[in-house]
Amino acid sequence: MHSRIAYLVHDLGDAAVARRVEGLQAGGGAVALAGFYRRAAPASIAGAPALAIGRSHDGRLAARALLVLRRLLFPGKLRAMVRGADVVMARNLEMLAIAARLARKGQPVVYECLDIHRSILSSGPGGRVLRFIERRLLSRTARVIVSSPAFERDYFRARQGWPGPVDLVENKVAALPDIPPPQDRQGPWVIGWFGMLRCRRSLAILSDLAARSQGRVRVLIAGLPTPDIFPDFPAAIARLPGVEYAGPYRPGDLPRLYGRVHFAWCIDYFEEGLNSAWLLPNRLYESLAHGAVPVALADVETGRWLAAADVGLRLPSGEALGPVLTGMTAAQHTRLAAAVRALPRDRIAFSPEDHRRLVARLETIAA
């Protein structure tokens, strides 16, 4: 008999949500899915019917809080969906609040925390209130799932005092694509910055590097810019020499995009010293899966991951990439790319055993 998992998510359109649903199903779980959506509400995800419970917007925390309150007061079909499951899995704090409220007595709730928003880390009264709310909700939580060891070490243990079990489930790719053999090129070196685009400093560093390189370095950007930070991203990029914006993309576009680049920008200053220092981003695993050489800061969790795997460029600062690429030879890049290709598959892609292990843990707490 399949374990019945009610999965509550912050954005039904998030590609990472689809990967998790597929993984839970591959591990033997029967998934019932519900959540907010940002752009369009899908009817189903990976064959699992999706119950849309309201449209939210990136960064608008007050509006999202009102959406959560509405669902707490008027759960509708969501209550039956949650209570009919063996275990409830809530992605992000807002969904944990709903899960804790709607779950029946004794029903296990799992908190999936893959990103720690700067608002909850604030030293002001707002941050203290959010951390207090999270601690109260954690008292109703059976276990926590994180995507980086730093989230457990530096946040849940050190800041929130969480004594319960924590599972590390990294943001690995679902499967490894076929990568064409690397081309013997002399340049220009192309850096790819893909994914959620929210870091002004990253754009400043990359655009300055392209402008100063006299054509030896180019930058390819693709993904969704955060409107509050980049209100007219295409127009801004059009003014930058050596920088191209390819627009939003779907997961199936990644082989084509990564096939155009030599290096992948895995540096993020958006929440410098906090979430940006702790996370292991999707682009780390995606770039490695597609044969691009990741570029990261040496003193953050991404840099430590790369150091342990002995791959990628680990730099003291993002600005240090310019001098490194100035002296980069084709032979040096070939060696870096070969190290990426030699990585064991299980470091960057989920295995069937990974999926079975996660569902088995959920079954254990449900029992």
Secondary structure as GFF3:
##gff-version 3
##sequence-region A 1 367
A	DSSP	beta_strand	3	9	.	.	.	ID=ss1
A	DSSP	alpha_helix	15	26	.	.	.	ID=ss2
A	DSSP	beta_strand	29	37	.	.	.	ID=ss3
A	DSSP	beta_strand	44	45	.	.	.	ID=ss4
A	DSSP	beta_strand	48	55	.	.	.	ID=ss5
A	DSSP	alpha_helix	61	73	.	.	.	ID=ss6
A	DSSP	alpha_helix	77	83	.	.	.	ID=ss7
A	DSSP	beta_strand	87	91	.	.	.	ID=ss8
A	DSSP	alpha_helix	93	102	.	.	.	ID=ss9
A	DSSP	beta_strand	109	113	.	.	.	ID=ss10
A	DSSP	alpha_helix	118	121	.	.	.	ID=ss11
A	DSSP	alpha_helix	125	138	.	.	.	ID=ss12
A	DSSP	beta_strand	143	146	.	.	.	ID=ss13
A	DSSP	alpha_helix	149	150	.	.	.	ID=ss14
A	DSSP	pi_helix	151	157	.	.	.	ID=ss15
A	DSSP	beta_strand	166	168	.	.	.	ID=ss16
A	DSSP	beta_strand	189	197	.	.	.	ID=ss17
A	DSSP	alpha_helix	200	212	.	.	.	ID=ss18
A	DSSP	beta_strand	217	225	.	.	.	ID=ss19
A	DSSP	alpha_helix	233	238	.	.	.	ID=ss20
A	DSSP	beta_strand	243	245	.	.	.	ID=ss21
A	DSSP	three_ten_helix	251	253	.	.	.	ID=ss22
A	DSSP	alpha_helix	254	258	.	.	.	ID=ss23
A	DSSP	beta_strand	263	265	.	.	.	ID=ss24
A	DSSP	alpha_helix	275	278	.	.	.	ID=ss25
A	DSSP	alpha_helix	282	289	.	.	.	ID=ss26
A	DSSP	beta_strand	293	297	.	.	.	ID=ss27
A	DSSP	alpha_helix	301	309	.	.	.	ID=ss28
A	DSSP	beta_strand	313	315	.	.	.	ID=ss29
A	DSSP	three_ten_helix	318	320	.	.	.	ID=ss30
A	DSSP	alpha_helix	321	326	.	.	.	ID=ss31
A	DSSP	alpha_helix	330	341	.	.	.	ID=ss32
A	DSSP	three_ten_helix	345	347	.	.	.	ID=ss33
A	DSSP	alpha_helix	352	366	.	.	.	ID=ss34
###
